[in-house]
Amino acid sequence: MARTRRRLKPAEAPPSEGVGLPAILEKARAVAARTKALSSGIDGAYKLAQQAQVREALTRSELTLALHAALAVRAELEARLRDEALAAYRKGFAGRLRRHGRPSQALDRVLARLGSLGRAAVIARGGVWRGTGRGLHDLRHMAAYARRRANPGVAPSAFLDQAWYLAANPDVAAAGASPLVQYLLSGGREDRDPHPLFHSAWYRARHAGEIAATSVTPLEHYAGLGAGRGDAPHPAFDVAHYLAQAPDLALGEDPASHYVRAGAAAGLSPHPLFDPAWYARQAGKAEGAGGLVHYLTEGWRRGLSPHPLFDPAWYLETYADLAQAGVEPLTHFLTVGADHGLSPGPWFDLPAYVAQRGAGRTPGTNPLVDYLRGGAWVVAEPKPGFPTAAYLASEPELARQGLTPLEHWARKQAR
């Protein structure tokens, strides 16, 4: 049977090479147009992304500036709180000092020879005993104290640390004299410190006129006049700073006595350059509870730091003559060192800060204290190469923690 060959219809005929070329070209043009459109869209998206990044950067910058301004305002409010706390404490105070010239001093020496009652009279005349206001009752307690003489276990009702005073003055301990009586008769005029938190020479220098006019000891001046006015007994005790923490003072109690009695154990700060929590982490819970007193009597010798921006070991290593003299570094920095341009540690360049701060710093204000109390938000670079705004932008949580940029940085390095 013969096969028949099926003929292809014209529509099914295979295309020749030239028949589909226009269609292919058209498709190529469409693909090119689409590719161009896609490329244009990508460029547009890229530009939008860039614009979004710019807007985000600007927003961050604006937020940083706003946070910066808010922190400056907070510093101003804190300064007002300190002023108001000090004014409230001083309100209604009317102190006075006795005249204690040579005749009065001679009378005290005579009374001191008349047994415990005579020595009680010396204490009463000095006005340093925190009594109950009941004269005979308080006099009996003074006499009981005087009878126990140089017993280091006795704690007089005055701003005198008996055990510490006897340890610091072996001649008083050897003589067996009652420390408070000895201080009132002669120790105060020799500028012996009655307590680790009472710097007699510094206090006398600050009240030279009144002390010279009355011939009282520094502790007598403090008890009769200085404490009620809010005067500090020691360079490392800032009364306004302490009062702003709202300590619960007993009637007639001065802030420094409250700090020793209760404030240190409660974690209150006695000075902007003493951070209780920071110190306790180094000293340990038991020793850290002693706060500033522990630092002044023992902690500094062990190189313990009272504040992230004050490094005693670095201070003494950098200024070696101080180490040779056995100088306690924080007190030195607050009284002498800062005035001579000494930096408190590796994180704070004091001369650079002072130069940038210029006339904005209140005369007499310690530069590091000024930084902590608001200068941080005024000076662009408290340490060369450490821009405040950039650091605040990268570490905004420091605002919630109540820290300045340099404090935050120093804490991070110490971890």
C-alpha positions in Angstrom: 0.0 0.0 0.0 1.5 3.2 -1.0 2.0 5.9 1.7 0.5 9.3 1.0 2.6 12.3 2.0 0.7 14.8 4.1 1.1 18.3 2.9 1.8 21.1 5.5 -0.6 23.9 5.6 0.8 27.3 4.9 0.4 28.3 8.6 2.5 25.4 9.7 5.3 26.0 7.3 8.7 26.5 9.2 9.8 30.2 9.2 12.6 31.3 7.1 15.6 33.2 8.7 14.3 36.6 7.8 10.6 36.2 8.7 10.9 36.6 12.6 13.7 39.2 12.8 11.4 42.2 13.3 9.7 40.4 16.2 13.0 39.5 17.8 14.2 43.1 17.5 11.0 44.3 19.0 11.4 42.0 21.9 15.0 43.2 22.4 13.8 46.8 22.4 11.1 45.9 25.0 13.7 44.1 27.2 16.1 47.1 26.9 13.3 49.5 27.9 12.3 47.4 30.8 16.0 47.0 31.9 16.3 50.8 31.7 13.2 51.3 33.8 14.4 48.8 36.4 17.8 50.5 36.5 16.1 53.8 37.0 14.0 52.3 39.7 17.0 50.9 41.5 18.7 54.3 41.3 15.6 55.9 42.7 15.5 53.4 45.5 19.1 53.9 46.2 18.6 57.7 46.4 15.6 57.2 48.7 17.7 54.9 50.9 20.4 57.6 51.0 17.9 60.2 51.9 16.4 58.0 54.6 19.9 57.5 56.0 20.5 61.2 56.0 17.2 61.9 57.6 18.0 59.2 60.3 21.4 60.8 60.9 19.8 64.2 61.2 17.2 62.9 63.6 19.8 61.2 65.7 21.8 64.4 65.7 18.7 66.4 66.7 17.9 63.9 69.4 21.4 64.0 70.7 21.3 67.8 70.8 18.0 67.7 72.7 19.3 65.1 75.2 22.5 67.3 75.6 20.3 70.3 76.4 18.1 68.3 78.7 21.2 67.1 80.7 22.4 70.7 81.0 19.0 71.7 82.4 19.1 68.8 84.8 22.5 70.0 86.1 21.0 73.5 86.7 18.1 72.0 88.6 20.4 69.9 90.7 22.4 73.1 91.5 19.2 74.8 92.6 18.3 71.8 94.8 21.6 72.0 96.5 21.2 75.7 97.1 17.7 75.3 98.5 18.7 72.4 100.7 21.5 74.4 102.2 19.3 77.5 102.7 16.6 75.4 104.5 19.3 73.9 106.8 20.6 77.4 107.7 17.2 78.8 108.3 16.7 80.2 111.8 20.3 79.5 112.9 21.8 82.0 115.3 25.1 80.8 116.6 27.7 82.5 118.8 31.2 82.0 120.0 32.6 82.6 123.5 35.6 84.8 124.0 38.4 82.5 125.0 41.4 84.7 125.5 44.3 84.0 127.9 42.3 84.5 131.2 39.7 82.1 130.0 42.3 79.6 128.9 44.0 79.9 132.3 40.7 79.2 134.0 40.3 76.0 131.9 43.7 74.8 133.0 42.8 75.3 136.6 39.5 73.5 136.2 41.2 70.6 134.6 43.1 70.0 137.8 39.9 69.7 139.9 39.1 66.1 139.0 36.3 64.8 136.7 33.8 67.6 137.6 36.4 70.3 136.7 37.2 68.6 133.4 33.5 68.3 132.8 33.3 72.1 133.2 36.1 72.5 130.7 34.0 70.5 128.2 30.9 72.4 129.0 32.6 75.7 128.5 33.9 74.6 125.1 30.3 74.0 123.8 31.4 71.0 121.7 29.3 68.4 123.6 26.0 67.5 122.0 23.8 67.4 125.0 20.1 67.0 125.8 19.7 70.6 126.9 19.3 69.5 130.5 22.3 71.1 132.1 22.9 68.9 135.2 22.2 65.7 133.3 24.7 66.6 130.6 27.3 67.7 133.1 27.1 64.3 134.8 27.6 62.6 131.5 30.6 64.8 130.8 32.1 63.9 134.2 31.5 60.2 133.6 33.3 60.6 130.3 36.3 62.5 131.9 36.7 59.8 134.6 37.4 57.2 131.9 40.3 59.3 130.7 42.3 57.8 127.7 40.1 54.8 127.1 39.9 54.2 123.3 36.6 52.4 123.8 34.8 55.5 124.9 32.9 57.7 122.4 32.3 61.2 123.7 29.1 63.0 122.5 31.2 65.3 120.3 32.8 65.4 116.9 35.9 63.6 118.2 36.9 60.0 117.3 38.5 58.9 120.5 40.2 55.7 119.4 41.5 57.4 116.2 42.7 60.5 118.1 44.7 58.4 120.6 46.2 56.3 117.8 47.2 59.5 115.9 48.6 61.2 119.0 50.6 58.7 121.1 51.7 61.4 123.5 48.1 61.9 124.6 47.6 58.2 125.0 50.8 58.0 127.0 49.8 60.8 129.3 46.4 59.1 130.0 44.6 62.4 129.5 41.0 62.6 128.4 41.3 63.2 124.7 38.5 65.8 124.4 39.8 67.7 127.4 43.3 67.6 126.0 42.1 68.8 122.6 40.3 71.8 124.3 43.3 72.7 126.4 46.0 72.4 123.9 45.4 70.0 121.0 43.1 72.3 119.1 45.6 75.2 119.2 48.2 72.8 117.8 45.8 72.0 114.9 45.5 68.3 115.9 42.6 66.8 114.0 39.8 65.6 116.4 38.3 63.3 113.7 39.3 61.9 110.3 36.5 64.2 108.8 37.8 67.3 110.6 40.8 69.0 108.9 41.9 71.5 111.6 44.5 73.5 109.6 42.2 73.8 106.6 39.3 74.8 108.7 41.3 77.4 110.6 42.6 78.9 107.4 39.0 79.3 106.1 37.8 81.0 109.4 41.0 82.7 110.4 39.5 86.0 111.3 36.7 84.7 113.6 39.0 82.1 115.3 41.8 84.7 115.8 39.2 87.2 117.3 37.8 84.7 119.8 40.8 82.4 120.4 38.6 79.3 120.3 39.8 76.0 118.8 38.6 75.0 115.3 36.3 72.4 116.8 34.7 75.0 119.1 34.2 77.3 116.2 32.6 74.5 114.2 30.3 73.4 117.0 29.2 77.0 117.9 29.0 78.6 114.5 30.4 76.8 111.5 28.2 73.7 111.5 25.0 75.7 111.8 26.0 77.9 108.9 26.7 74.9 106.7 30.5 75.2 106.8 32.4 72.1 105.8 34.7 70.5 108.4 36.9 68.8 105.7 37.7 69.5 102.0 36.2 66.2 101.1 32.8 66.9 102.8 30.5 69.0 100.7 27.6 70.1 103.0 25.2 71.3 100.2 25.9 68.1 98.2 25.1 66.0 101.3 22.0 67.9 102.3 20.5 67.6 98.8 20.2 63.8 99.4 17.7 64.6 102.2 19.4 63.0 105.2 17.2 62.6 108.3 19.2 64.8 110.7 18.3 64.7 114.4 17.5 68.0 116.0 20.6 70.1 116.3 22.8 67.5 114.4 25.3 68.7 111.9 25.6 67.0 108.5 29.1 65.6 109.1 28.0 64.0 112.4 25.0 62.5 110.7 27.2 61.1 107.9 29.4 59.3 110.5 26.4 58.1 112.5 24.1 56.9 109.7 24.8 58.4 106.3 27.8 56.4 105.3 26.1 53.1 106.2 23.0 54.2 104.2 25.2 54.8 101.1 24.9 58.6 101.0 27.6 60.5 99.2 29.6 63.1 101.2 31.2 64.8 98.2 30.8 64.8 94.4 34.2 63.0 94.2 33.1 60.2 96.5 30.9 57.6 94.9 29.8 55.2 97.8 28.8 52.3 95.5 32.0 52.6 93.4 34.1 52.6 96.6 32.3 49.7 98.3 32.9 47.5 95.3 36.6 47.9 95.8 36.7 47.9 99.6 34.2 45.2 100.2 30.8 45.5 101.9 32.0 45.7 105.5 34.8 48.2 104.9 32.9 50.1 102.3 30.2 50.9 104.8 32.7 53.2 106.5 32.6 55.4 103.4 34.8 58.4 103.3 36.2 57.8 106.8 37.5 54.4 105.7 39.0 56.0 102.6 40.8 58.8 104.6 42.1 56.5 107.3 43.0 53.3 105.3 41.6 53.1 101.8 43.8 55.5 100.0 46.9 53.7 101.3 45.6 50.6 99.5 45.0 52.5 96.3 41.3 52.4 96.6 39.5 54.9 94.3 36.8 57.2 95.8 35.4 58.0 92.3 35.8 56.7 88.7 37.6 59.9 87.7 39.9 60.0 90.7 42.7 57.5 90.8 44.8 57.8 94.0 47.5 55.3 92.8 47.9 57.1 89.4 48.0 60.4 91.2 50.8 59.4 93.5 52.7 57.6 90.8 52.4 60.6 88.4 53.4 63.1 91.1 56.0 61.1 92.9 57.0 63.8 95.4 53.6 63.5 97.0 54.0 59.7 97.5 57.3 60.3 99.2 55.7 62.9 101.5 52.9 60.4 102.5 50.2 62.8 101.3 46.6 61.6 101.1 45.8 62.3 97.4 42.1 63.3 97.4 42.5 66.0 100.1 45.7 67.2 98.3 43.9 67.4 95.0 41.0 69.3 96.5 43.1 71.8 98.5 46.3 72.2 96.4 46.6 69.9 93.4 43.9 71.3 91.2 45.1 74.8 91.7 48.5 73.8 90.4 47.0 72.1 87.4 47.4 68.5 88.5 45.1 66.0 86.8 43.1 63.6 89.1 43.6 60.5 86.9 44.2 59.3 83.3 40.7 60.1 82.1 40.5 63.8 83.0 42.9 66.3 81.5 42.6 69.1 84.0 44.6 71.8 82.1 42.8 71.1 78.9 39.4 71.3 80.6 40.2 74.5 82.4 41.4 76.1 79.1 38.2 75.1 77.3 35.9 76.1 80.2 37.3 79.5 80.5 35.3 82.1 82.5 32.3 79.7 82.6 33.7 78.0 85.7 32.8 79.7 88.9 36.0 81.0 90.6 37.2 78.6 93.3 35.3 75.6 92.0 37.3 72.5 91.6 37.5 71.8 87.8 36.6 68.1 88.1 33.6 69.0 90.4 32.7 71.6 87.8 32.7 69.0 85.1 30.5 66.6 87.1 28.1 69.4 88.0 27.3 70.6 84.5 30.5 71.5 82.7 30.4 68.1 80.9 27.5 69.6 78.8 29.4 72.8 78.0 32.9 71.7 77.0 33.1 69.9 73.7 36.2 67.8 74.5 37.0 67.5 78.2 39.8 65.2 77.2 41.5 65.8 73.8 40.1 63.3 71.3 37.0 62.6 73.4 34.1 64.5 71.9 31.1 64.7 74.3 28.4 64.9 71.7 29.6 61.9 69.7 30.0 59.8 72.9 26.5 60.7 74.0 25.1 59.7 70.7 26.8 56.3 70.9 26.0 55.7 74.6 22.7 57.5 75.3 22.0 55.2 78.3 24.5 57.2 80.4 21.8 59.9 80.7 19.5 57.4 82.4 22.3 56.3 84.7 23.0 59.9 85.7 26.6 59.8 84.5 28.8 62.2 82.5 30.6 60.8 79.4 34.0 60.5 81.1 32.5 58.8 84.1 30.7 56.3 81.8 33.9 55.6 79.9 36.0 55.2 83.0 33.6 52.7 84.4 33.6 50.7 81.2 37.4 50.5 81.2 37.4 49.3 84.8 35.2 46.3 84.2 
